[in-house]
Amino acid sequence: MIESLFPHLQPAQLWAATGETLYMTALSGVATFVLGIALGLALFLTARGGLFQHRTLYGVISVLVNVFRSIPFIILIVLLIPFTKILIGTILGANAALPALIVGAAPFYARLVEIGLREVDKGVIEASRAMGARVSTLIFRVLLPESSPALVSGITVTLIALVSYSAMAGVIGAGGLGNLAYLEGFQRNHNDVTLVATVMILIIVFVIQLAGDVITSMLDKR
């Protein structure tokens, strides 16, 4: 029955492509989470009225974040080819997609982190500072915990964007479901392969969104 509906689909190839997509999304997602929080904290702390208000530093970080999150991902991949080749040693495969995925997603998430941190009650921050809390305590005991629902919601959106980015990267040889849909599906006119690859991408997105919504609701104290 399945073979008649999807005559050109090879299950082993599908699972391998799905694994590559999950691999790219997971690794770039972890790196994006760490870098995004670091950049978001830097933006929040150096902004006007921040703990380390510094107009010049904030301006530099802000410009870099805006530039890299504004470049279309497919162009970003091409721009980073020399860097990727030096770092990874090749421009093909799942690992070769990671630099572009991280550089493309981290600035986007950084802005979401900054927005989430701005939503923290200023009274809580001032009370912590009045009690003599150190910067590390303020960050890890106040800012990040208080903004955790927004941070999780933001990384959920970012992970979904990374799934989309990985599919685009697959078109130029990064592997994954995007590569399967393009090479095995589109170029060979195997519409059944394209359909199944698309459905698998949608399933991954739905699972990420569901998990993100559940975790956000658990963290939200309101």
PyMOL commands that set and color helices and strands:
alter all, ss='L'
color gray80, all
select helices_A, chain A and resi 2-5+11-46+55-70+73-79+81-88+94-118+122-130+135-146+148-171+176-186+191-219
alter helices_A, ss='H'
color red, helices_A
deselect
rebuild
show_as cartoon
